[in-house]
């Protein structure tokens, strides 16, 4: 089973030990990005995952590729060119101080990608699933056109297509997001998002909910999922439910509209090490569950447990195994030393 993902991988420069940018005398370099994070999760679960992007021929482009290869991701379809890799700077928050992300990605190699640059029929040969996020078309009109071209080709070749809406206000406005994403959604089978994504991208708001105050209205999210499915014909809609008590403590759960049934997951109370990539780890877990034939409820529980574990891991990538996720699903959340 082969899954293809398409998007941007960036160099991540993070302050150590939760220091503020103004305090840090050094930064820790790793790599990450929505679709790359999903590909890494799928490889950890034993599936064949390929990541498609464009990277410069310089040490940082090579570093990103070597990182992915080392984790089992197929990088053979990555195009080379452009002048730079995108960068994001991370200041990890603590207690009531929120984390801060600063982007430096303008002019990155992938932002110059145009429709026709990739041979999607060749890339999708032998694949069964295609995944992208709303971050990729937000990089510019040409990248949006390339994303739409990829989604159309995947649909014509019979792949299941998933999209994590992933609205990013630092990349585009709600009006820009809605205009662009609405054109691509006709190809999507599985939509993934959160309360901000549904509201900002499509103007669909969950009633009876205040995530900042730790208040989740499940009926409101069912309404959001059904509105999304009705508007675009999605087969499946997943919504992650994050209750933010502080930068360190969150409630974490999700709901799934699948085969016209509304399913709710177990809720986890998180003590957060790193929340970046949490949504991507959920997407990777959900794709794994659905692609391997799990029931909707089991796929949902796998995704939520996988993303729960990701919050305990520094960096973008979710470096956990199927066995570790299943152990948590089975109730082993004690954190006892495994000997």
ZATIMI-186149 format. One record per residue (C-alpha): residue in one letter; x, y, z; residue number from 1. Coordinates in pm, whole numbers, plus 50000, padded with zeros to 5 digits. Each point is the difference from the previous one (the first is absolute). Example, Ala and Ser with C-alpha at 12.3 -4.5 7.8 and 13.67 -1.06 7.14 Angstrom:
// residues 2
[rec a [51230 49550 50780] 1] [rec s [50137 50344 49934] 2] 
// end
This chain:
// residues 339
[rec x [50000 50000 50000] 1] [rec x [50146 50333 49887] 2] [rec x [49898 50345 50124] 3] [rec x [50122 50320 49830] 4] [rec x [50016 50338 50177] 5] [rec x [50077 50339 49842] 6] [rec x [50108 50319 50173] 7] [rec x [50283 50200 50152] 8] [rec x [50264 49879 50242] 9] [rec x [50174 50277 50191] 10] [rec x [50302 50044 50215] 11] [rec x [49887 50048 50360] 12] [rec x [50210 50220 50229] 13] [rec x [49875 49978 50358] 14] [rec x [50114 50162 50321] 15] [rec x [50127 49743 50253] 16] [rec x [49853 49953 50347] 17] [rec x [49695 50216 49925] 18] [rec x [50209 50315 49984] 19] [rec x [49856 50310 49837] 20] [rec x [50151 50112 49669] 21] [rec x [50154 50298 50179] 22] [rec x [50174 49769 50248] 23] [rec x [50135 49729 49770] 24] [rec x [50365 49999 49897] 25] [rec x [49953 49690 49782] 26] [rec x [49723 49824 49807] 27] [rec x [49937 49628 49949] 28] [rec x [49971 49893 49635] 29] [rec x [49758 49728 49891] 30] [rec x [49764 49960 49703] 31] [rec x [49625 49973 49968] 32] [rec x [49685 50091 49811] 33] [rec x [49642 49880 49986] 34] [rec x [50008 49744 49721] 35] [rec x [50354 49885 50079] 36] [rec x [49893 49939 50360] 37] [rec x [49713 49781 49877] 38] [rec x [50233 49801 49775] 39] [rec x [50236 49934 50292] 40] [rec x [49712 49875 50219] 41] [rec x [49882 49762 49728] 42] [rec x [50349 49858 49953] 43] [rec x [50029 49945 50376] 44] [rec x [49678 49797 49976] 45] [rec x [50149 49777 49729] 46] [rec x [49836 50152 49693] 47] [rec x [50171 50120 49681] 48] [rec x [49986 50380 49994] 49] [rec x [50145 50240 49744] 50] [rec x [50042 50373 50049] 51] [rec x [49998 50238 49703] 52] [rec x [50138 50353 50017] 53] [rec x [50267 50223 49849] 54] [rec x [50324 50075 50181] 55] [rec x [50315 50196 49916] 56] [rec x [50327 49829 49918] 57] [rec x [50178 50119 50314] 58] [rec x [50094 49848 50337] 59] [rec x [49663 50081 50155] 60] [rec x [49807 49840 49717] 61] [rec x [50225 49696 50033] 62] [rec x [49951 49999 50376] 63] [rec x [49623 49987 49963] 64] [rec x [50020 49714 49751] 65] [rec x [50243 49803 50215] 66] [rec x [49776 50044 50304] 67] [rec x [49702 49863 49811] 68] [rec x [50195 49713 49842] 69] [rec x [50131 49903 50340] 70] [rec x [49642 49958 50120] 71] [rec x [49900 49786 49703] 72] [rec x [49823 50261 49785] 73] [rec x [50028 49963 49621] 74] [rec x [50162 50324 49878] 75] [rec x [50060 49890 49639] 76] [rec x [49736 50236 49856] 77] [rec x [50132 50316 50169] 78] [rec x [50087 50265 49741] 79] [rec x [50321 50197 50042] 80] [rec x [50033 50370 49929] 81] [rec x [49937 50344 50141] 82] [rec x [50222 50201 50228] 83] [rec x [49889 49924 50355] 84] [rec x [49812 49778 50241] 85] [rec x [49722 50154 50207] 86] [rec x [50076 50062 50367] 87] [rec x [49787 50034 50307] 88] [rec x [50115 50119 50338] 89] [rec x [49835 49857 50313] 90] [rec x [49986 50143 50348] 91] [rec x [49839 49732 50215] 92] [rec x [49758 50141 50256] 93] [rec x [49943 49900 50359] 94] [rec x [49715 50036 50247] 95] [rec x [49788 50295 49884] 96] [rec x [50261 50118 49748] 97] [rec x [49908 49877 49652] 98] [rec x [50247 49857 49751] 99] [rec x [50100 50232 49715] 100] [rec x [50080 49904 49641] 101] [rec x [50173 50241 49762] 102] [rec x [50016 49903 49631] 103] [rec x [50282 50077 49759] 104] [rec x [49876 49809 49698] 105] [rec x [49948 50265 49730] 106] [rec x [50181 49898 49682] 107] [rec x [50052 49641 50112] 108] [rec x [50054 49740 49728] 109] [rec x [49649 49859 50015] 110] [rec x [49840 50343 49974] 111] [rec x [50123 50009 49640] 112] [rec x [49832 49671 49903] 113] [rec x [49753 50025 49712] 114] [rec x [49738 49769 49852] 115] [rec x [50162 49758 49757] 116] [rec x [50327 49979 50191] 117] [rec x [49930 49654 50146] 118] [rec x [49902 49686 49811] 119] [rec x [49714 49903 50230] 120] [rec x [49901 49692 49799] 121] [rec x [50346 49859 50061] 122] [rec x [50009 50112 50363] 123] [rec x [49660 49841 50075] 124] [rec x [50077 49675 49819] 125] [rec x [49935 49719 50250] 126] [rec x [49873 50239 50268] 127] [rec x [49666 49971 50179] 128] [rec x [49986 50327 50197] 129] [rec x [50095 50367 49950] 130] [rec x [50027 50251 50285] 131] [rec x [50059 50375 50007] 132] [rec x [49922 50289 50235] 133] [rec x [49857 50347 49964] 134] [rec x [50346 50140 50069] 135] [rec x [50126 49899 49655] 136] [rec x [49753 50198 49782] 137] [rec x [50047 50293 50240] 138] [rec x [50358 50037 49874] 139] [rec x [49880 50177 49685] 140] [rec x [49769 49975 49698] 141] [rec x [50244 49788 49799] 142] [rec x [50042 49750 50284] 143] [rec x [49623 49993 50043] 144] [rec x [49964 49915 49630] 145] [rec x [50257 49722 50035] 146] [rec x [49813 49863 50304] 147] [rec x [49672 50000 49810] 148] [rec x [50170 49828 49705] 149] [rec x [50132 49731 50235] 150] [rec x [49660 49948 50162] 151] [rec x [49829 49971 49662] 152] [rec x [50256 49745 49878] 153] [rec x [49965 49799 50323] 154] [rec x [49621 49996 49962] 155] [rec x [50023 49888 49638] 156] [rec x [50232 49714 50105] 157] [rec x [49762 49885 50274] 158] [rec x [50202 50099 50308] 159] [rec x [49837 50093 50328] 160] [rec x [50077 50368 50064] 161] [rec x [50031 50161 50343] 162] [rec x [50053 50363 50093] 163] [rec x [50082 50153 50336] 164] [rec x [49856 50352 49967] 165] [rec x [50273 50151 50221] 166] [rec x [49907 50368 49975] 167] [rec x [50300 50227 50061] 168] [rec x [49913 50368 50050] 169] [rec x [50362 50101 49941] 170] [rec x [49980 49861 49645] 171] [rec x [49664 50124 49871] 172] [rec x [49666 50153 50090] 173] [rec x [49676 49805 50058] 174] [rec x [49864 50138 49670] 175] [rec x [50307 49882 49809] 176] [rec x [49987 49661 50170] 177] [rec x [49632 49948 49925] 178] [rec x [50032 50098 49633] 179] [rec x [50296 49771 49940] 180] [rec x [49910 49702 50216] 181] [rec x [49641 49980 49875] 182] [rec x [50132 49922 49652] 183] [rec x [50216 49714 50126] 184] [rec x [49751 49846 50243] 185] [rec x [49797 49838 49720] 186] [rec x [50276 49739 49971] 187] [rec x [50030 49924 50373] 188] [rec x [49857 49689 50170] 189] [rec x [50128 50048 50357] 190] [rec x [50009 50346 50157] 191] [rec x [50186 50069 50324] 192] [rec x [49989 50321 50199] 193] [rec x [49932 50179 50326] 194] [rec x [49761 50270 50115] 195] [rec x [50209 50283 49853] 196] [rec x [50043 49828 49662] 197] [rec x [49627 49950 49945] 198] [rec x [49917 50354 50105] 199] [rec x [50281 50190 49827] 200] [rec x [50008 49803 49674] 201] [rec x [49629 49930 49949] 202] [rec x [49816 50223 50247] 203] [rec x [49855 49704 50190] 204] [rec x [50009 50056 50376] 205] [rec x [49935 49748 50279] 206] [rec x [49732 50120 50240] 207] [rec x [50030 49964 50378] 208] [rec x [50379 49982 49997] 209] [rec x [50278 50201 50165] 210] [rec x [50327 49814 49950] 211] [rec x [50201 50267 50182] 212] [rec x [49777 49948 50304] 213] [rec x [50016 49622 49972] 214] [rec x [49639 49964 49885] 215] [rec x [49920 49755 49719] 216] [rec x [49649 49977 49853] 217] [rec x [49986 49663 49822] 218] [rec x [49666 50074 49838] 219] [rec x [50155 50311 49845] 220] [rec x [50279 49799 49844] 221] [rec x [49760 49743 49861] 222] [rec x [49820 50290 49832] 223] [rec x [50334 50126 49858] 224] [rec x [50093 49655 49867] 225] [rec x [49662 49947 49838] 226] [rec x [50007 50346 49841] 227] [rec x [50346 49933 49855] 228] [rec x [49895 49658 49868] 229] [rec x [49682 50145 49852] 230] [rec x [50180 50291 49834] 231] [rec x [50283 49803 49839] 232] [rec x [49889 49636 49999] 233] [rec x [50275 49877 50233] 234] [rec x [49976 49632 50090] 235] [rec x [50166 50061 50337] 236] [rec x [50053 50309 50216] 237] [rec x [50229 50002 50305] 238] [rec x [50017 50289 50246] 239] [rec x [50265 50018 50271] 240] [rec x [49883 50150 50329] 241] [rec x [50271 50181 50194] 242] [rec x [49909 50155 50335] 243] [rec x [50279 50244 50083] 244] [rec x [50033 50042 50376] 245] [rec x [50355 50135 49964] 246] [rec x [50308 49952 49780] 247] [rec x [50086 49693 50208] 248] [rec x [49661 49841 50055] 249] [rec x [49741 49918 49736] 250] [rec x [49703 49772 49970] 251] [rec x [50021 49798 49676] 252] [rec x [49731 49804 49821] 253] [rec x [49830 49984 49661] 254] [rec x [49678 49916 49822] 255] [rec x [49943 49826 49668] 256] [rec x [49712 50005 49756] 257] [rec x [50042 49671 49812] 258] [rec x [49743 49800 49804] 259] [rec x [49743 50252 50126] 260] [rec x [50076 49909 50363] 261] [rec x [50138 50247 50254] 262] [rec x [50275 49847 50211] 263] [rec x [50173 50152 50302] 264] [rec x [50340 49901 50137] 265] [rec x [50140 49955 50344] 266] [rec x [50135 50324 50150] 267] [rec x [50361 50034 50114] 268] [rec x [50142 50257 50243] 269] [rec x [50333 50108 49854] 270] [rec x [50316 50121 50172] 271] [rec x [50163 50158 49696] 272] [rec x [50364 49974 49899] 273] [rec x [49943 50123 49641] 274] [rec x [49662 50055 49836] 275] [rec x [50133 50084 49652] 276] [rec x [49903 49717 49769] 277] [rec x [49717 49883 50224] 278] [rec x [49740 50039 49729] 279] [rec x [50225 49832 49743] 280] [rec x [50047 49703 50230] 281] [rec x [49622 49972 50027] 282] [rec x [49970 50006 49620] 283] [rec x [50269 49734 49966] 284] [rec x [49827 49778 50252] 285] [rec x [49661 50043 49836] 286] [rec x [50136 49924 49653] 287] [rec x [50172 49690 50136] 288] [rec x [49682 49881 50168] 289] [rec x [49771 50056 49703] 290] [rec x [50250 49877 49740] 291] [rec x [50057 49673 50187] 292] [rec x [49630 49926 50033] 293] [rec x [49935 50090 50363] 294] [rec x [49646 50093 50098] 295] [rec x [49923 50370 50028] 296] [rec x [50011 49985 50380] 297] [rec x [50329 49809 50010] 298] [rec x [50160 50231 49742] 299] [rec x [49890 50301 50205] 300] [rec x [50133 49856 50326] 301] [rec x [50330 49911 49834] 302] [rec x [50037 50354 49864] 303] [rec x [49924 50168 50333] 304] [rec x [50232 49769 50194] 305] [rec x [50279 50051 49745] 306] [rec x [49967 50377 50020] 307] [rec x [49983 49985 50380] 308] [rec x [50341 49833 49998] 309] [rec x [50139 50254 49752] 310] [rec x [49945 50278 50253] 311] [rec x [50265 49830 50217] 312] [rec x [50265 50007 49722] 313] [rec x [50220 50296 49909] 314] [rec x [50011 50091 49632] 315] [rec x [49743 49981 49721] 316] [rec x [50016 49625 49941] 317] [rec x [49793 49745 50192] 318] [rec x [50257 49731 50074] 319] [rec x [49772 49730 50140] 320] [rec x [49912 49647 49891] 321] [rec x [49670 49824 49947] 322] [rec x [50067 49799 50315] 323] [rec x [50045 50312 50214] 324] [rec x [49681 50153 49865] 325] [rec x [49802 49682 50056] 326] [rec x [50134 49971 50354] 327] [rec x [49865 50346 50078] 328] [rec x [49669 49914 49832] 329] [rec x [49984 49699 50226] 330] [rec x [50024 50216 50310] 331] [rec x [50374 50002 50073] 332] [rec x [50055 50371 50052] 333] [rec x [50190 49967 50327] 334] [rec x [50337 50106 49856] 335] [rec x [50172 49725 50201] 336] [rec x [50349 49900 49889] 337] [rec x [49988 49721 49740] 338] [rec x [50258 49737 50092] 339] 
// end
